[in-house]
Amino acid sequence: MELGKVGKLIIYIGIFLIVLGVLIHFYPKIPFLGKLPGDIYIKRENVSFYFPLATSIIVSIVLSLALYLLSKLK
């Protein structure tokens, strides 16, 4: 790998970590995340099961779009 490519990779990783840190910091304040209509939540006497299906799909679409746009910047 060339030194310039390694530098760009480190910058992209840094930007990703900053965005991830901001999302983790403000996650409790995002009202709709994890409570969308397609999320599955089953609560019984001794067991509770939660699977954020709709939230996972939306996060996947957003990440795919972001990575697609990042690949077009090169």
GIQUIDA-V410270 format. One record per run of one state. SS is the DSSP state (H for helix, E for strand, C for the rest). FROM is the first residue (numbers start at 1). TO is the last residue. If there is no record, write none. Layout:
SS/FROM/TO, SS/FROM/TO
//
This chain:
C/1/2, H/3/29, C/30/39, E/40/43, C/44/47, E/48/51, C/52/52, H/53/73, C/74/74
//
